[in-house]
């Protein structure tokens, strides 16, 4: 049984771990030792380390044949130092055979509502997306140099029962007028966990995939659907300029970009059948 190393043990990792159990010996890098007990209960061996401290990553060298990299960039410099530190550690000794990285669909920037395939050149416009793009490029170059089969999942907004904008709706924050609104993209957290497993099994080397559902929905309509599912009022609709003045810069960075992601490659090459092809709020 091969070793699999998880970097980034948040919600998606914990949804993925039960799907991996019995197929791999599981290890996880932990910055916070307090999380160790809960991971051991899931059959995962925790390893103490910090992506921001390259010396703490020495024990990762040669450990695993497979790596799931789910941690966000550090956000401190023009390049993603966490990815640089991780790849340097993995390059010591025997390198893994496969690496899967979760990135963001934000690397495309604003596409004015156009349909977007994986071959579209990225035009990242926010600092968050620029760092994700840098991480992607580091991984692809490192993988090519070291003959590692690396695949990248570009992921849009992740939702689940516990990951909905309910507080935003209760606060009465506005959405954009329908005539001015842009498209958003989504994936259910449980489907994303299954897509990760499919990428481990079927992804082609140095390949990018959109991990996205089948919905074609504008962002204001998404807020309305969540509100209807939870008995909340629809958000007020305002012109774009007025909305920008009332929401945080982070939220505006999402609302200001419009694109529709194609998922043909994911379905064809990863053999994914979505359990939640459209929005579903249990």
N, C-alpha and C positions, 0 to 999 in steps of 0.2 A: 504494500500500500504506500503510495507516494505522500510526501509531506506537502501541505498547502499552507501558505502564510497569508494572513489577513492583515492589511495595513489600513486602519480606520475602522473602529468597532462601534459605529453608530447604529441607527435603526435598520438601515438596509443590510448591513453585515449580519445583524442578529436575525433578520428574516431569511437570510441566505444560509446561515450555519446549519439549520435542520436539513436542508436539501443536500448539503455536502457530507453530512455525517454518514459513516459507513463506506464512503468512497475515498476519503483522504484521512491522514492524520493531521489534525488541525492545530495550527499555532496562530497566535495573534499578538501583535505589538501593542503594548499598553503604556501610555504615559502616566495614567492614574492607577496605581496598584489596587485601589479600592474596587475596581471593576473585575479584579481577578477571580473572586469567588463565583460570581454569576457566570462568567465564561467557563470556568471549570465545570460548573453544573451542566453546561451544554456540550461537554466533551472537548473543550478547547484548552490547550496549554498556553497560558499567558507568558509573554516575554517582556520584561521591563525595558523600555527604551523610549527615546524622544526624537522625532524626525528633525527637530531643530538642533539637536546635538549629535553630530556625526559620529563622535567617539562612542556614544551609547548604542550604536547600531552594529558593532563589530560581530556580535554573536549571530547576526542574520546571514553572514557569509556562508554559502554552501548548504544552508539549512533546508531549503524547500525547492521542489521541482516546479511548483506553481505558486504564483503570487496574485492575490486580489488586492488592488490598490484603490482604496475608497476614501482616502484622507484628502481634505482640501489643501490648497496652497497656503503658504505662510502669510502672504499679503504684505511683506515688509520691503522687498526690493523690486527691481525691474524684472528679475527672474525668480522662478520658484525654487528657493533653496531646499525645501523639503524633498522635492523630487531629485535634485542634485545629490543630496546626502544619501537618500535611499539607493539610488542607482550605483553610487560609489561603493556602498556596502555590499550590494548584491554582486558586484563585479569581482569581489575578492573570492577566490576559490572557484568552485563549480557554479556557473550561473544557472538560474532557473530555465526550464525549457519553455515556459509559458507565463505571460503576464497579461492581466486584464485591468484596464484603468477606466474609472468613471470620470468623464469630463462633462462639459456643459454645452448645450446647443447655443448658448450665448456667444460662442466663438464666431458665429456667422454675423453678428451684429443685426442691424435693422435691414430686412429684406423687402420692406413695403408690402408684406402679405404674400409674396411669391412662394411657390412650392420649391422646397430646397431638398436636394439629394446630397449624398456624402461627397460628391465630386465638386461641389461648389466651393470656391476659394473662401477661406475664413476672412472676416473683416471685423475682428473683435473691437469693441468700442469702449467697454468699461474696464476698469482695472481688474476686477474679478475675472472677466473673460480673457483678458490679455495674459494673466498668470496661468489660467487653465491651458491656453494655447501654447504657452511656453513649456508647460509640463508635457503636453502632448508631443511637442517637437523633441524635447529631451528624450522621451521614452522611445520614439520612433528611431532616432539616430542611434541611441544606445542599443536598441534591439537589433538593428541592422548590423552594427559593428560586432555584436556578440552572438549573432545567430540565434536570437531569442524570438519566439513567436509571440509578438505583442499585438493586442487588439484594444481598440478604444471605443467605448460606448459614450456617445454624445447624448446627454440626458436632459430633458426639459423639466417642467415643474412636476415634482413628485407629490402625489396625494394619497391619502388613506384616511380612515375614520379619525385618526389622531393627528392628521396633518392637513387640516382645512383652515381657511382664513376666517374662522368664526369670530375671533376678537376684532378683526378688521370690520366685519359686518356689524357687530354690536356697537362699534364706535361710530358707525355711520359715515365712514370715509367714502369719498365719491368714486365712481367709475366714469369712464369716458363716454360721451355721447355715441350712440350706435353709428352715426354717420362718420365719425372720426376715429372709431375704435380700431385696434389692431388684433391680429390673430395670436392666440397663445396655444401652447402644446402641453400635453400631460402624459403621465404614465402612473399607473397604480403601483404602490410600493411593493406589493406581492408579485406583480408581474415583473417588476425590475429585478427582484431576486431570482426569478425563474430565467430571465434573460441572461443574467450573470452566469448561471449554470449552463445555459445553452452556449454562451460564448466560450466557456471552458472546453466544451465538447466539440464545437463545430467551427469556431471562428478561424478565418484564414489569417496567415501571418501578415503583420503590419497593416491591418485592415481597420477601417472606421465603420461603425454601425450606429444608426439612430435607434435609441431605445424609447419608442413613443407609441401611443395607442392610435386608433383609427379616427378619433374625433377631429372635426374641423370646426373650431369654436373660437369666437371672439372673446376677449378677456372679460368684458362686462357680462356677457351671457354666462360665462363660467361662474362669476360671482352670484348672478341671479339663480343659477341652478343649485349652488350650495345653500343659498338663502332659503329657497323653496324646500330643500330636503330637511332643513332644520327649523322651519317655521319662523324665519327671520325676515324682516323687511328687505326689499331690494335696495341696493345702494343708490343714492341719488346720482343722476347722470349729468355731467358738466362738460363744457368744452375742454380740450386738452390743456390749454394754458392755465385754466382755473384748477384742474386736477393737479398739475405739477406743483402748484403753490400749496396744496393741502396734504400731499403725501411725502414720505421720506425720500431722500435721494436714492436709497436702495430700492424702494418700491417703484419709483419712477423709472429706474433703469430697466425694470421688467416691463412696465407698461408702455414704454416708449419704443419698444422693438416689436416688429410684426413679421412673422414667418409661419409657414406650414411645412412641417417636416415629413418627408416620405419615409415609410418603413418597409418598402419592398425588399430591400437587401436583408434586413433583419429577418423577415419571414422566410425568404427564399434560402438564405445561406445558413442561418442559425436554426431553422426549422421551428420557429416560435409560433405557438398558437396562444393568443392573448386570452386570459380569463376575463379581462375587463377591457374589451375593445372600445367601449364608450364609457363615459363617466358613470360611476356607480358609487353611491354614497350609502353604505349599509347603516 
